[in-house]
Amino acid sequence: MSTKTIFIIVLTVLVTIILMKNTDEVIFWIFGDRYIPKLAILGTMFGLGLIVGFLLGRPRKKAIQETTSPQDFQTTNGNTEEYTNPYRSNLSDDDRQYID
């Protein structure tokens, strides 16, 4: 078993023990006094914490960098190479001469 799996099992057992020990009712103010089991409050807060932690902890998407590969070049008329990248079509003739 990996360390991550053991950590998840231990955390689940601890959360279960804590929730089962707190079953009494408490007065909870939600626009008026309500009697709610402590189990429901703790379970809801734990679930919200898991959701927020998952959303904040996931990796962000990175922009894909475009690289040139040998297939991007096409040989025409002997020695001249024409770049077939679609971004090259936006260049003027002067810009293409400067790059070449």
OpenMM code with the backbone's topology and positions (N, CA, C; nanometers):
from openmm import Vec3, app, unit

residues = "MET SER THR LYS THR ILE PHE ILE ILE VAL LEU THR VAL LEU VAL THR ILE ILE LEU MET LYS ASN THR ASP GLU VAL ILE PHE TRP ILE PHE GLY ASP ARG TYR ILE PRO LYS LEU ALA ILE LEU GLY THR MET PHE GLY LEU GLY LEU ILE VAL GLY PHE LEU LEU GLY ARG PRO ARG LYS LYS ALA ILE GLN GLU THR THR SER PRO GLN ASP PHE GLN THR THR ASN GLY ASN THR GLU GLU TYR THR ASN PRO TYR ARG SER ASN LEU SER ASP ASP ASP ARG GLN TYR ILE ASP".split()
positions = [
    Vec3(0.0840, -0.1180, 0.0000),
    Vec3(0.0000, 0.0000, 0.0000),
    Vec3(0.0883, 0.1242, 0.0000),
    Vec3(0.0425, 0.2245, -0.0711),
    Vec3(0.1192, 0.3484, -0.0774),
    Vec3(0.0907, 0.4352, 0.0452),
    Vec3(0.1749, 0.5326, 0.0653),
    Vec3(0.1598, 0.6244, 0.1780),
    Vec3(0.0296, 0.7027, 0.1665),
    Vec3(-0.0055, 0.7389, 0.0437),
    Vec3(-0.1286, 0.8149, 0.0225),
    Vec3(-0.2518, 0.7338, 0.0644),
    Vec3(-0.2544, 0.6057, 0.0324),
    Vec3(-0.3668, 0.5196, 0.0670),
    Vec3(-0.3778, 0.5037, 0.2185),
    Vec3(-0.2657, 0.4825, 0.2851),
    Vec3(-0.2655, 0.4695, 0.4306),
    Vec3(-0.3140, 0.5986, 0.4951),
    Vec3(-0.2688, 0.7136, 0.4440),
    Vec3(-0.3114, 0.8430, 0.4973),
    Vec3(-0.4617, 0.8613, 0.4825),
    Vec3(-0.5179, 0.8237, 0.3697),
    Vec3(-0.6621, 0.8376, 0.3466),
    Vec3(-0.7404, 0.7471, 0.4410),
    Vec3(-0.6929, 0.6242, 0.4632),
    Vec3(-0.7615, 0.5316, 0.5541),
    Vec3(-0.7591, 0.5846, 0.6975),
    Vec3(-0.6432, 0.6309, 0.7427),
    Vec3(-0.6313, 0.6848, 0.8790),
    Vec3(-0.7197, 0.8080, 0.8954),
    Vec3(-0.7195, 0.8968, 0.7972),
    Vec3(-0.8030, 1.0167, 0.8034),
    Vec3(-0.9511, 0.9809, 0.8085),
    Vec3(-0.9933, 0.8837, 0.7301),
    Vec3(-1.1335, 0.8408, 0.7289),
    Vec3(-1.1741, 0.7827, 0.8638),
    Vec3(-1.0873, 0.7022, 0.9226),
    Vec3(-1.1164, 0.6438, 1.0541),
    Vec3(-1.1280, 0.7536, 1.1596),
    Vec3(-1.0357, 0.8503, 1.1587),
    Vec3(-1.0412, 0.9591, 1.2562),
    Vec3(-1.1672, 1.0438, 1.2409),
    Vec3(-1.2044, 1.0751, 1.1184),
    Vec3(-1.3261, 1.1538, 1.0946),
    Vec3(-1.4486, 1.0766, 1.1421),
    Vec3(-1.4528, 0.9475, 1.1173),
    Vec3(-1.5658, 0.8660, 1.1611),
    Vec3(-1.5760, 0.8636, 1.3133),
    Vec3(-1.4626, 0.8469, 1.3813),
    Vec3(-1.4634, 0.8459, 1.5282),
    Vec3(-1.5115, 0.9798, 1.5829),
    Vec3(-1.4608, 1.0889, 1.5267),
    Vec3(-1.5002, 1.2221, 1.5742),
    Vec3(-1.6490, 1.2461, 1.5508),
    Vec3(-1.6997, 1.2076, 1.4348),
    Vec3(-1.8417, 1.2290, 1.4053),
    Vec3(-1.9315, 1.1438, 1.4948),
    Vec3(-1.8930, 1.0213, 1.5234),
    Vec3(-1.9767, 0.9328, 1.6047),
    Vec3(-1.9752, 0.9716, 1.7530),
    Vec3(-1.8719, 1.0400, 1.7978),
    Vec3(-1.8656, 1.0843, 1.9375),
    Vec3(-1.9455, 1.2132, 1.9606),
    Vec3(-1.9851, 1.2818, 1.8563),
    Vec3(-2.0541, 1.4102, 1.8674),
    Vec3(-2.1947, 1.4007, 1.8091),
    Vec3(-2.2811, 1.3229, 1.8753),
    Vec3(-2.4168, 1.3038, 1.8228),
    Vec3(-2.5209, 1.3884, 1.8950),
    Vec3(-2.4818, 1.4596, 2.0013),
    Vec3(-2.5800, 1.5390, 2.0742),
    Vec3(-2.6252, 1.6605, 1.9921),
    Vec3(-2.7420, 1.7150, 2.0294),
    Vec3(-2.7966, 1.8288, 1.9569),
    Vec3(-2.7459, 1.9594, 2.0159),
    Vec3(-2.7249, 2.0571, 1.9285),
    Vec3(-2.6822, 2.1897, 1.9709),
    Vec3(-2.7756, 2.2919, 1.9077),
    Vec3(-2.7807, 2.4097, 1.9689),
    Vec3(-2.8614, 2.5179, 1.9118),
    Vec3(-2.7752, 2.5868, 1.8067),
    Vec3(-2.8250, 2.5899, 1.6864),
    Vec3(-2.7516, 2.6494, 1.5744),
    Vec3(-2.8377, 2.7606, 1.5181),
    Vec3(-2.7800, 2.8793, 1.5034),
    Vec3(-2.8576, 2.9923, 1.4558),
    Vec3(-2.8522, 2.9998, 1.3040),
    Vec3(-2.9646, 2.9728, 1.2394),
    Vec3(-2.9812, 2.9938, 1.0953),
    Vec3(-3.1112, 3.0714, 1.0818),
    Vec3(-3.1035, 3.2048, 1.0905),
    Vec3(-3.2200, 3.2916, 1.0877),
    Vec3(-3.3229, 3.2478, 1.1912),
    Vec3(-3.2743, 3.2149, 1.3058),
    Vec3(-3.3577, 3.1684, 1.4166),
    Vec3(-3.2890, 3.0495, 1.4811),
    Vec3(-3.3254, 3.0191, 1.6041),
    Vec3(-3.2620, 2.9068, 1.6740),
    Vec3(-3.3161, 2.7738, 1.6238),
    Vec3(-3.2261, 2.6850, 1.5904),
    Vec3(-3.2617, 2.5498, 1.5437),
    Vec3(-3.1822, 2.4484, 1.6246),
    Vec3(-3.2445, 2.3380, 1.6553),
    Vec3(-3.1737, 2.2274, 1.7193),
    Vec3(-3.1270, 2.1318, 1.6113),
    Vec3(-2.9964, 2.1244, 1.5956),
    Vec3(-2.9358, 2.0422, 1.4902),
    Vec3(-2.8321, 1.9517, 1.5555),
    Vec3(-2.8248, 1.8252, 1.5129),
    Vec3(-2.7209, 1.7374, 1.5674),
    Vec3(-2.5814, 1.7894, 1.5305),
    Vec3(-2.4920, 1.7792, 1.6267),
    Vec3(-2.3545, 1.8209, 1.6029),
    Vec3(-2.2926, 1.7383, 1.4895),
    Vec3(-2.3393, 1.6154, 1.4768),
    Vec3(-2.2927, 1.5271, 1.3697),
    Vec3(-2.3186, 1.5892, 1.2325),
    Vec3(-2.4358, 1.6478, 1.2126),
    Vec3(-2.4704, 1.7088, 1.0841),
    Vec3(-2.3840, 1.8316, 1.0557),
    Vec3(-2.3612, 1.9122, 1.1589),
    Vec3(-2.2799, 2.0327, 1.1397),
    Vec3(-2.1357, 1.9957, 1.1066),
    Vec3(-2.0775, 1.9049, 1.1849),
    Vec3(-1.9381, 1.8644, 1.1614),
    Vec3(-1.9228, 1.7955, 1.0253),
    Vec3(-2.0189, 1.7090, 0.9916),
    Vec3(-2.0127, 1.6397, 0.8627),
    Vec3(-2.0236, 1.7350, 0.7449),
    Vec3(-2.1138, 1.8329, 0.7559),
    Vec3(-2.1297, 1.9317, 0.6497),
    Vec3(-2.0047, 2.0170, 0.6338),
    Vec3(-1.9488, 2.0616, 0.7450),
    Vec3(-1.8274, 2.1445, 0.7386),
    Vec3(-1.7088, 2.0649, 0.6835),
    Vec3(-1.6993, 1.9381, 0.7201),
    Vec3(-1.5921, 1.8535, 0.6667),
    Vec3(-1.6088, 1.8350, 0.5159),
    Vec3(-1.7317, 1.8110, 0.4732),
    Vec3(-1.7574, 1.7954, 0.3291),
    Vec3(-1.7269, 1.9221, 0.2513),
    Vec3(-1.7676, 2.0370, 0.3047),
    Vec3(-1.7366, 2.1639, 0.2381),
    Vec3(-1.5854, 2.1879, 0.2331),
    Vec3(-1.5162, 2.1502, 0.3405),
    Vec3(-1.3701, 2.1633, 0.3418),
    Vec3(-1.3036, 2.0754, 0.2367),
    Vec3(-1.3555, 1.9543, 0.2174),
    Vec3(-1.3011, 1.8665, 0.1132),
    Vec3(-1.3230, 1.9261, -0.0259),
    Vec3(-1.4411, 1.9778, -0.0505),
    Vec3(-1.4719, 2.0352, -0.1815),
    Vec3(-1.3849, 2.1576, -0.2095),
    Vec3(-1.3755, 2.2481, -0.1122),
    Vec3(-1.2937, 2.3685, -0.1309),
    Vec3(-1.1469, 2.3312, -0.1469),
    Vec3(-1.0991, 2.2369, -0.0662),
    Vec3(-0.9600, 2.1926, -0.0776),
    Vec3(-0.9307, 2.1301, -0.2129),
    Vec3(-1.0247, 2.0527, -0.2651),
    Vec3(-1.0057, 1.9922, -0.3972),
    Vec3(-1.0004, 2.0986, -0.5060),
    Vec3(-1.0920, 2.1948, -0.4985),
    Vec3(-1.0963, 2.2986, -0.6018),
    Vec3(-0.9725, 2.3884, -0.5975),
    Vec3(-0.9240, 2.4202, -0.4789),
    Vec3(-0.8070, 2.5069, -0.4678),
    Vec3(-0.6764, 2.4319, -0.4898),
    Vec3(-0.6759, 2.3019, -0.4681),
    Vec3(-0.5521, 2.2259, -0.4759),
    Vec3(-0.5218, 2.1639, -0.6100),
    Vec3(-0.6155, 2.1654, -0.7015),
    Vec3(-0.5876, 2.1010, -0.8302),
    Vec3(-0.4970, 2.1902, -0.9143),
    Vec3(-0.4170, 2.1297, -0.9992),
    Vec3(-0.3232, 2.2089, -1.0800),
    Vec3(-0.3955, 2.2962, -1.1815),
    Vec3(-0.3373, 2.4103, -1.2068),
    Vec3(-0.3967, 2.5018, -1.3045),
    Vec3(-0.3549, 2.4618, -1.4445),
    Vec3(-0.4382, 2.4934, -1.5387),
    Vec3(-0.4070, 2.4622, -1.6779),
    Vec3(-0.3028, 2.5601, -1.7281),
    Vec3(-0.2010, 2.5071, -1.7920),
    Vec3(-0.0949, 2.5914, -1.8460),
    Vec3(-0.1190, 2.6108, -1.9953),
    Vec3(-0.0739, 2.7239, -2.0445),
    Vec3(-0.0868, 2.7511, -2.1870),
    Vec3(0.0078, 2.6590, -2.2630),
    Vec3(-0.0405, 2.6046, -2.3710),
    Vec3(0.0403, 2.5147, -2.4518),
    Vec3(0.1330, 2.5981, -2.5395),
    Vec3(0.2621, 2.5695, -2.5295),
    Vec3(0.3588, 2.6403, -2.6124),
    Vec3(0.3726, 2.5661, -2.7446),
    Vec3(0.3629, 2.6409, -2.8506),
    Vec3(0.3730, 2.5801, -2.9819),
    Vec3(0.5189, 2.5724, -3.0226),
    Vec3(0.5608, 2.4549, -3.0608),
    Vec3(0.6983, 2.4354, -3.1049),
    Vec3(0.6981, 2.3958, -3.2514),
    Vec3(0.8075, 2.4203, -3.3156),
    Vec3(0.8176, 2.3829, -3.4561),
    Vec3(0.8795, 2.2449, -3.4656),
    Vec3(0.8331, 2.1704, -3.5594),
    Vec3(0.8864, 2.0376, -3.5849),
    Vec3(0.9286, 2.0315, -3.7312),
    Vec3(1.0058, 1.9303, -3.7686),
    Vec3(1.0498, 1.9206, -3.9078),
    Vec3(0.9345, 1.9138, -4.0078),
    Vec3(0.8169, 1.8695, -3.9644),
    Vec3(0.7031, 1.8621, -4.0556),
    Vec3(0.6480, 2.0005, -4.0879),
    Vec3(0.6850, 2.1036, -4.0080),
    Vec3(0.6355, 2.2383, -4.0327),
    Vec3(0.7056, 2.3044, -4.1515),
    Vec3(0.8147, 2.2471, -4.1976),
    Vec3(0.8884, 2.3041, -4.3094),
    Vec3(0.8649, 2.2202, -4.4345),
    Vec3(0.8472, 2.2881, -4.5449),
    Vec3(0.8242, 2.2195, -4.6711),
    Vec3(0.9215, 2.2776, -4.7732),
    Vec3(0.9991, 2.1922, -4.8355),
    Vec3(1.0978, 2.2394, -4.9318),
    Vec3(1.0306, 2.2614, -5.0669),
    Vec3(1.0478, 2.3819, -5.1203),
    Vec3(0.9958, 2.4137, -5.2524),
    Vec3(1.1044, 2.4837, -5.3314),
    Vec3(1.1089, 2.4618, -5.4607),
    Vec3(1.2036, 2.5260, -5.5516),
    Vec3(1.3485, 2.5122, -5.5049),
    Vec3(1.3908, 2.3950, -5.4715),
    Vec3(1.5312, 2.3720, -5.4377),
    Vec3(1.5676, 2.4148, -5.2974),
    Vec3(1.6294, 2.5340, -5.2828),
    Vec3(1.6871, 2.5742, -5.1548),
    Vec3(1.5920, 2.6530, -5.0646),
    Vec3(1.4843, 2.7051, -5.1162),
    Vec3(1.3964, 2.7877, -5.0321),
    Vec3(1.3038, 2.6983, -4.9515),
    Vec3(1.2854, 2.7347, -4.8264),
    Vec3(1.1941, 2.6601, -4.7395),
    Vec3(1.0755, 2.7504, -4.7071),
    Vec3(0.9598, 2.6997, -4.7275),
    Vec3(0.8388, 2.7752, -4.6965),
    Vec3(0.7822, 2.7223, -4.5659),
    Vec3(0.7615, 2.8099, -4.4730),
    Vec3(0.7092, 2.7738, -4.3415),
    Vec3(0.5592, 2.7557, -4.3535),
    Vec3(0.5070, 2.6395, -4.3124),
    Vec3(0.3652, 2.6092, -4.3299),
    Vec3(0.2833, 2.6347, -4.2047),
    Vec3(0.3411, 2.6991, -4.1053),
    Vec3(0.2677, 2.7327, -3.9839),
    Vec3(0.1618, 2.8375, -4.0178),
    Vec3(0.0375, 2.8237, -3.9682),
    Vec3(-0.0677, 2.9209, -4.0017),
    Vec3(-0.0377, 3.0617, -3.9517),
    Vec3(0.0460, 3.0772, -3.8492),
    Vec3(0.0791, 3.2096, -3.7979),
    Vec3(0.1714, 3.2847, -3.8941),
    Vec3(0.2436, 3.2136, -3.9771),
    Vec3(0.3353, 3.2773, -4.0705),
    Vec3(0.2582, 3.3550, -4.1773),
    Vec3(0.1361, 3.3136, -4.2096),
    Vec3(0.0591, 3.3825, -4.3137),
    Vec3(0.0223, 3.5244, -4.2718),
    Vec3(0.0314, 3.5557, -4.1438),
    Vec3(-0.0003, 3.6893, -4.0963),
    Vec3(0.1150, 3.7863, -4.1156),
    Vec3(0.2309, 3.7377, -4.1566),
    Vec3(0.3486, 3.8221, -4.1717),
    Vec3(0.3513, 3.8887, -4.3081),
    Vec3(0.4108, 4.0070, -4.3128),
    Vec3(0.4300, 4.0723, -4.4422),
    Vec3(0.5538, 4.0133, -4.5096),
    Vec3(0.5731, 4.0452, -4.6370),
    Vec3(0.6889, 3.9943, -4.7103),
    Vec3(0.8199, 4.0439, -4.6496),
    Vec3(0.8224, 4.1674, -4.6011),
    Vec3(0.9420, 4.2208, -4.5387),
    Vec3(0.9774, 4.1428, -4.4120),
    Vec3(0.8746, 4.1098, -4.3327),
    Vec3(0.8974, 4.0331, -4.2112),
    Vec3(0.9500, 3.8936, -4.2438),
    Vec3(0.8965, 3.8313, -4.3463),
    Vec3(0.9435, 3.6961, -4.3856),
    Vec3(1.0897, 3.7029, -4.4303),
    Vec3(1.1271, 3.8071, -4.5052),
    Vec3(1.2662, 3.8198, -4.5480),
    Vec3(1.3580, 3.8411, -4.4292),
    Vec3(1.3142, 3.9171, -4.3303),
    Vec3(1.3956, 3.9412, -4.2111),
    Vec3(1.4170, 3.8129, -4.1332),
    Vec3(1.3101, 3.7307, -4.1197),
    Vec3(1.3212, 3.6054, -4.0453),
    Vec3(1.4118, 3.5083, -4.1181),
    Vec3(1.3962, 3.4990, -4.2511),
    Vec3(1.4788, 3.4044, -4.3283),
    Vec3(1.6204, 3.4541, -4.3313),
] * unit.nanometer
topology = app.Topology()
chain = topology.addChain("A")
for resn in residues:
    res = topology.addResidue(resn, chain)
    for name in ("N", "CA", "C"):
        topology.addAtom(name, app.Element.getBySymbol(name[0]), res)
